[in-house]
Amino acid sequence: MIIFSCAPASKSTYLLNTIESKGYEEKVEEYKLQPGDLLRIDVVSLTEKEFDIFKDESTNNNNRQDPLLTGYLIDANGYLSLPFVGDVLVQRLTVREVREKIKLVLSDYLESPVVNVRMISFHYTVLGEVKREGKFEIYEDRVNLLEAIGSAGGVTQFANFEQVKILRTEDGVSTSHQVNLLDGDLPSSEFYYLRPNDVVVVDQSKNKNFRLNSSRNISLILGAIATSLTIILAVDNLSN
């Protein structure tokens, strides 16, 4: 019972199979923007202030404290609505491509515009054998799997380190990918870095139910042994 109720240390250590210090080439595919994404857009140019169509907008955005109030939302059709310019199609473009596209559009209105674009709406969800399930939001452009699990308080004692699922939806298609937290080469995986709206599910260990009910099991077994001994003694006394 002790053997089955305890998880070996080799099954509960992150990146267990890392033998020595080593470098990893990051496999971070640039995220393609989707409807619902929120972008922060700042524009500066050589255009005089009174003729700069973005000047007031940029200044107001910089003075606001709530990031949700400073951003431009990509609508259901994949468009950004920019002041004076109108709608700009950005769906399926990377942040870098959006920056270049907006810069090109604004070149018709401003002198030598410099555009800065960044995502400010990165949501992900962590479920399963973690200490604090929930949906999380960060104001950065990326987060890795270990950071995401850490934001959920880390895994519980019943977590299966070898079976962690990442559910990802892109262009209306949902896919499921399994990763192993014991794998020393995890940082080189294409799923090490999450994408917006990913769902991380940490599976439970196979012996969770036994471990949860170990006290009850011990009581039942001891009771069975006591009953058996009583019967044996009773039979022995009758035979004598």
C-alpha positions in Angstrom: 0.0 0.0 0.0 2.9 2.3 0.8 4.3 1.7 -2.7 1.1 2.5 -4.5 0.2 5.5 -2.4 3.4 7.3 -2.9 4.5 9.0 -6.2 8.2 8.4 -7.0 10.4 11.5 -7.0 11.3 10.6 -10.6 7.7 11.2 -11.7 7.3 14.6 -10.0 10.3 16.7 -11.0 10.1 19.3 -13.8 12.6 18.7 -16.7 13.8 15.6 -14.9 15.8 14.3 -17.9 18.0 17.4 -18.2 21.5 15.9 -17.7 23.7 18.9 -18.2 23.5 22.6 -18.9 22.5 23.1 -22.5 21.2 25.8 -24.8 17.9 25.6 -26.7 16.9 27.2 -29.9 13.5 28.7 -29.3 10.7 27.5 -31.6 8.4 30.4 -31.4 6.2 30.7 -34.4 4.9 34.3 -34.7 1.3 34.4 -33.6 -1.3 35.3 -36.3 -3.8 37.8 -34.9 -7.5 36.8 -34.5 -10.8 38.6 -33.9 -11.0 39.6 -30.2 -7.3 40.4 -29.9 -6.5 43.8 -28.3 -3.6 45.8 -29.6 -1.7 48.9 -28.3 -0.8 51.2 -31.1 1.5 54.2 -30.6 2.4 56.6 -33.5 4.9 59.4 -33.6 5.8 61.4 -36.7 7.5 64.6 -38.0 4.1 66.1 -38.8 3.4 69.3 -36.8 1.2 68.7 -33.8 -1.9 70.6 -35.1 -1.9 68.4 -38.2 -1.1 65.1 -36.6 -4.3 63.0 -36.7 -2.8 60.5 -34.2 -1.3 63.0 -31.7 -4.3 63.4 -29.4 -5.2 59.7 -29.6 -1.7 58.6 -28.7 -1.4 61.1 -25.9 -4.8 60.0 -24.4 -3.8 56.4 -24.6 -0.5 57.0 -22.8 -2.3 58.8 -20.0 -4.8 56.0 -19.2 -4.0 53.4 -16.6 -6.2 50.6 -17.7 -4.6 48.7 -20.6 -8.0 47.6 -21.8 -8.9 51.2 -22.4 -5.8 52.0 -24.4 -6.1 49.3 -27.0 -7.7 48.8 -30.4 -9.9 45.7 -30.6 -9.9 43.5 -33.7 -13.6 43.0 -34.6 -15.4 39.9 -35.6 -14.4 40.4 -39.3 -10.7 40.9 -38.5 -10.6 44.7 -38.9 -9.0 47.4 -36.7 -10.8 50.8 -36.7 -8.3 53.6 -36.7 -9.1 57.3 -36.2 -9.5 59.2 -39.5 -8.1 56.2 -41.4 -11.0 53.8 -41.1 -11.0 50.0 -41.0 -7.7 48.1 -41.7 -7.8 44.3 -42.2 -5.3 42.7 -39.8 -6.6 39.1 -39.2 -4.0 36.4 -39.8 -1.2 39.0 -39.8 1.6 39.0 -37.2 2.2 42.0 -34.9 5.2 42.8 -37.1 3.2 42.7 -40.3 0.4 44.9 -38.7 3.0 47.4 -37.7 4.3 47.7 -41.3 0.8 47.8 -42.7 -0.3 50.6 -40.5 2.9 52.5 -41.2 2.3 52.2 -44.9 -1.3 53.4 -44.5 -0.3 56.4 -42.3 2.4 57.5 -44.8 -0.5 59.1 -46.8 -1.4 61.2 -43.8 1.8 61.7 -41.7 5.4 62.6 -42.4 7.8 59.8 -41.6 5.5 57.9 -39.2 7.0 55.5 -36.6 4.6 52.9 -35.4 4.8 50.7 -32.4 2.3 47.8 -32.0 2.0 45.3 -29.2 -0.5 42.8 -27.9 -2.1 43.6 -24.6 -4.7 40.8 -24.4 -3.0 37.5 -23.7 -5.5 35.1 -22.1 -4.9 31.4 -21.2 -6.7 28.9 -19.0 -5.1 26.3 -16.7 -7.3 23.3 -15.5 -6.8 20.0 -13.8 -4.3 19.0 -11.1 -3.2 22.5 -10.2 -3.6 24.4 -7.0 -5.6 27.3 -8.5 -7.6 26.6 -11.7 -8.8 29.5 -13.7 -8.4 31.9 -16.7 -5.4 34.2 -16.5 -4.5 37.4 -18.3 -1.0 38.9 -18.8 0.0 42.1 -20.5 3.0 40.5 -22.3 3.2 39.1 -25.8 4.1 35.5 -24.7 4.3 33.1 -21.8 5.7 29.6 -21.6 4.1 26.5 -20.2 6.0 26.4 -16.9 5.2 30.0 -16.2 1.5 29.4 -17.0 1.4 26.4 -14.5 3.3 28.6 -12.0 0.6 31.3 -12.2 -1.9 28.6 -11.3 0.0 27.9 -8.1 1.9 24.9 -9.5 0.7 21.3 -9.7 -0.9 19.3 -6.9 0.6 16.1 -5.4 -1.7 14.1 -7.7 -0.5 15.6 -11.0 0.7 13.4 -13.9 3.8 15.2 -15.1 3.9 13.1 -18.2 0.5 13.9 -19.5 -0.2 17.6 -19.9 -2.6 18.6 -22.7 -2.6 21.9 -24.5 -5.9 22.7 -26.3 -5.5 25.3 -29.0 -8.0 26.9 -31.3 -7.0 28.6 -34.5 -9.3 29.7 -37.4 -12.2 27.9 -35.7 -10.3 24.6 -35.6 -9.5 23.1 -32.1 -6.5 20.7 -31.7 -5.1 18.9 -28.7 -1.4 18.4 -28.0 0.3 16.4 -25.2 3.6 17.4 -23.6 5.7 15.8 -20.9 6.9 18.0 -18.1 9.7 15.5 -17.3 11.2 15.9 -20.7 14.5 17.8 -20.4 14.1 19.0 -24.0 10.7 20.6 -23.3 12.0 24.1 -23.8 12.8 23.2 -27.4 9.2 22.0 -28.1 7.0 24.0 -30.4 4.3 23.9 -27.6 6.6 25.2 -24.9 5.3 28.8 -25.5 1.6 29.2 -25.3 -0.6 31.1 -27.7 -3.5 33.4 -26.7 -6.6 31.5 -25.5 -4.7 28.2 -25.1 -6.1 25.8 -22.4 -3.6 23.8 -20.4 -5.0 20.6 -18.7 -2.8 18.8 -16.2 -4.0 15.2 -16.0 -4.3 13.3 -12.6 -2.0 10.5 -11.7 -3.3 6.9 -12.1 -3.2 6.2 -8.4 -5.0 9.3 -7.2 -8.1 7.5 -6.1 -6.1 5.0 -4.1 -4.1 7.6 -2.4 -7.1 9.7 -1.6 -8.8 6.7 0.0 -5.7 5.1 1.5 -6.8 5.7 5.1 -10.2 4.1 4.4 -8.4 1.2 2.6 -6.1 0.6 5.6 -9.0 0.5 8.0 -10.9 -2.0 5.8 -7.9 -4.2 5.5 -7.1 -4.1 9.2 -10.8 -4.8 9.9 -10.7 -7.8 7.6 -7.5 -9.1 9.3 -9.1 -8.7 12.7 -12.2 -10.4 11.7 -10.2 -13.3 10.1 -8.2 -13.7 13.3 -11.3 -13.7 15.4 -12.9 -16.4 13.3 -9.7 -18.4 13.4 -9.5 -18.2 17.2 -13.2 -19.0 17.5 -12.8 -22.1 15.3 -9.6 -23.1 17.2 -11.4 -22.8 20.6 -14.4 -24.9 19.3 -12.1 -27.6 18.0 -10.4 -27.8 21.4 
